[in-house]
Amino acid sequence: MSKAGSKFKVRYILEGIAVLGILICGALSFYPTYRGTATYTLDQQQIVYHGQVAKGRFNGQGKITFPDGASYQGNFKRGRFDGAGKFTAAAGWVYEGEFVRGVPQGQGKLTTTDQAIYQGTFKDGEFQDAD
């Protein structure tokens, strides 16, 4: 093969690699990777979330308010309550403490509507014992 033919072949290989790179970058641009603060309204604007998001999910600090007036403010992970947070029910009771995958888990404090307080360990959403 001549020098000219060799250069021609290398050029086509490099152009092919460049086109492949452009196609990969283009495909990745459709993958939602936005990280930042956003406000979402869901369920015909009855549920409102304001806070941090990553890859289209609630992730980080935020607040969500439900149609009945209940709300949660605290940490989210992959769209669920996870970490420290405070849930206030529409009925008036409040749980403040640790959540794991959307459920009270770990140390927390539940204050009922008649002001009874349960403080201590929660497991799978149920009070276990006092401190």
N, C-alpha and C positions, 0 to 999 in steps of 0.2 A: 504494500500500500504506500502511496506517495505521501510526502509531508502535507500537501494540500488536502488529501483525502483523510488523513489522520486528524488534522485540525477541524475539518468539517464534522467528523464523527464525534469528537470531544465537544464541539459546540452544541450539537443536538442532544447529547447526554446532559450537559449543563442546563440547557433550556428545558429539558424534560424534568430535571430536578427542581428548577425554579417554578415551573407550572404546578408540579405536585405540592410544593411548599405553599403556593398561593391557594390552591384548592383546600389544603388542610386548614390554613388560617381562615378562609372563608367559612368552612364548616364549623370551626370553633366559635365564630362570631355569632352563630345561632344558639349556642349554649349559654343559658342565662347565668352569668357569673357576677352580676351586680352586687356590690357590697357597699352598704351605706345606710342611710336613714330614709324611711319611706312611710307613707300613710296609705293603707289599703282599706277599702270598704267592700264588705262581702255580704252575701245573702240579701241582695237588693238593698244595700246600704244600711242594714240593721246591725251588722257587726263592724266595728271600727278598730283597726290596729294602727298604732303609730309607734315606730321604733326601728331598731336595727334589723337589717335583712342581709342574707347571703344566699346566693343561688336560688332565689325565688322563695325562700322560706324565712319565717321569723327566726332570727338568730342573734342573740345578744340582749341588751336591755330594751324593754318595750312595754306597752300597755295595750290591752285589748278590752273592749267593752261590748257586752252581749245585749240582745234585744230586751231582755227582762231587767236590765240595769246592773247585772252582775259584772264584776270587772276583775282583771288580774294585772298586777304591775310587778315586774321583776325580770328575771332572766329567762330567755327562751333558747332552746337548742333543737335544731331540726324541726321547727314548727311546734314544739311542745313546751309546756312549763318545765323548766329544768334548772335547778340551782335555787338561789334565794329569791323569794317572791312573796307577794301578799294577794290572796284571793278574797274578795268581798262579795258575798252572795246577795242576791236581790232581797232575800228574806231578812238580811241583817247580820248573819253570823260571819265571822272573819277568821281565816287561817293565815298565819304569817310564819314562814319558816322555809324549810328545804323541800324541794320537789325533785322527783326523778321520773323522767318520761311521763310527765303530766299528773303524777300522783304524789300526795304528801308522803315523804319518806325522810327519816332522820329527825333532827331536832326541830320542834315547832311549837306554836301556841295557837290554840283554837279558843275563840271567845264566842259563846253562844248568844242567841238573841236575848236571853234573860241574864246576860253578863256572867255566866259560869265560865271559868277559865280552866282549860286542860293544857298544861304545859309539860313538855317532855318529849319522849320518843314516839314517832309515828312510823308505822310499817304498813305498806300497801294501802295507805289512806286511813288506817285505823290507829287510834291512840293506844299506846302500849303501857306506859308507866309514867310516873312523875319523876322529875329530876331528883 
